[in-house]
Amino acid sequence: MSEISKRIENDDENAFREIYDLFYFDLTAFSRQIIADTPAAEDVVENVFIRLWQNRKTLGNINNLSAYLYTATKYASINYLKARKNVSDVSIEDLDDQSIYSFSTPETHMIGKEEVLTIQKAINQLPPKSKLVFYLVKEKGLNCREVAKILNSSVRTVETQLYHSLKKIAAILEESQVILPRRSTR
């Protein structure tokens, strides 16, 4: 168990605040990808953190706090949708494709605004589950095994979705001339 998890387990509110500050924005963005409602996503994530604090004495049973928080946020977001839609079964595949993906990294400051918009547009053309896989792997740095666990998929499925997503994004960027076309190796 990590040092910070031990501190939280021992009622260290400062350690809890560190985890909250580290993950709140990313988890809210992740939840917003699922429920397409920013205030509701914020509420969902706050409830995840409330439950984390309430159950802090069991943190020793968690191997990967990051994967745990994303998984908890996924289920809390789906439960929110179930309650709102008054249905009993919602899966990632059933989600609306209304979420708009946006990103900001050091690299985005080096390329033009038009190129960033083209990249965002390409990412937003992905199906909802592919967009989540792309977000978790490329933006949040989770590995395919962690993403598979969060999404209840096989590692191979996540790898395949990521491969096809990257291929589709590259094709759109080539078509838009944001990146140069690949040359034939013949």
N, C-alpha and C positions, 0 to 999 in steps of 0.2 A: 504494500500500500504506500502511496506517495506521502511525502512529508506533509503536504497541505491537507490531504484527507485525514491524516492523523490529528492535525491541529483542529480541524472542524469537528472530528469525532470527540475531541476533548473540549468542546464548547468555545472554541476560539472564534469570536465573531469577526475579527479582522481577517482571518484566513477565509471565512465564508464570503466576506465582502470581496476579497481578491478573486475568488472563483466566480462570484456574481459578475464583477466588472469584466472579467476575462471572457465569459461566455454569453452574457445577456444579449448583446447586440446580434451575435451570430445565431443564437437560438431563436431570437425573435424573427430574424430574416428567414430561417429555416421553417418556422411555424407559419409565417406569412406565405411561404411557397405552398403550403398545404391548405390553409384556410382562406387565403386571399382577403384578409381583413386585418389591418395593422393594429387597431386597438384590441381586437380579440386575441391576436397573436401575442401582444404584450401581456395581456391577462393570463393567457395560457402559460407563458414562460415564467411569470411571477409565481403562479401556482406550482409550477415544477420546482422552483427554488424554495418555496414555502415547505413543500413536502420533503425536499432534500434536507432542510434544516430540522424539520420535525423527526426525520428518520436518521439523523446524523450518527447515532450510535451504531448503525449497521453499515457504515461506510467501509469498514474493514472487509466486507463481503464483495465489494466492487473492485474488479481488476482494472478497468479502464474508465475513469470518471468521465472523460469526454464522450466516449461511446454511450455510456449510461445516460448522460444528459440529453444527447440527441435522441436516443431511443425513448426516453421518458417524454420528451417534447413531441415526438412523432405520435405516440399513443394519446397524449393529452390533447393534441390538435385533432386527431381523428375522433376522440370522444366528444370534443366540442362540436364537430360537424354532425356526429350522430345525434346529439342533443338538439342541435339547431334544426336539423332536417327531420327529426323524429323517425330515424331509421335505426335498425339494429346492427347493420353490417356495412362498414365503409372501408374501402381499401385504397391504397395509393393510386391504383389504376382508375378508380372512380372519380378522382379529383378533377375539378374544373381546370381548364388550361388558361386561366385568367391571370395567373401570377406573372409578374413582369420581373425578369432577372436583370439586375444591374450590379455592377462591380466597380471597385476602385482599388487598384494596386499601384505600387510604385511604377510598374510598367505602363499603366494607363496615362501617367503624366508625361511619358516620353513619346506617345503617339498622339495624333491629332484627334480632336473631338469627333470628327466625322467617322474616323476609323473605329473609335470606341463605340459609337452608336451602331455601326454596322456589325461589330462583334456582338453587342447586346441583342441586336435584332436576330442574328444567327442563333444565339443561345435560346432566345425566346421562341424560336420555331421548333425546338425540341419538344417531344411529348413530356407530360408532367413528371413521370418517373425518371426519364432520362435526364431531365433538367435537375432533379434532386440528386441523382448520382453525380452529375457533372459538378454541381455546387459543393457537395460533400467532399469529393476527391480533389478537385482542382482549386477550390476556394478555401476549404477548411482543412485540407491536408490529411484527411482520413485515408487509410488504405482500403483497398477493395474488400478485405475481410471484415473490417469494422463497418463499412457501409452495408455489406450483405447482412450482417447481424441486425443493424438498425432497420433495414427495409424488409427483413424476413425473406431474403432471397439467397440464392447460391452465389458463391464468389464468382463462379464462371458467368452467371447471368449479369452480375455487376460489371465484370470485365468486358463482356460483349456489349452491353449498353454504352459503356464509356467509349469503347472502340468506335462503335457506330456513330455516337454523338460527335466525337472528334472528327471523324471522316466527313460527317454532314456539315459541321461548322467550317472545316477547311474548304469544302467545295463551295460553300456560300462566299467565303472570303476570297477564294480564287475568282469566282464569278464577278465579285464586286471590285476586284483588283486591289484588295487590301494586302493580299500576299501574292507573290509571283506563282504562276502555275508550276506544278512539278514537271520536270522534264522526264521524258522516256529514257529508260536505261538501256536501250537497244544500241 
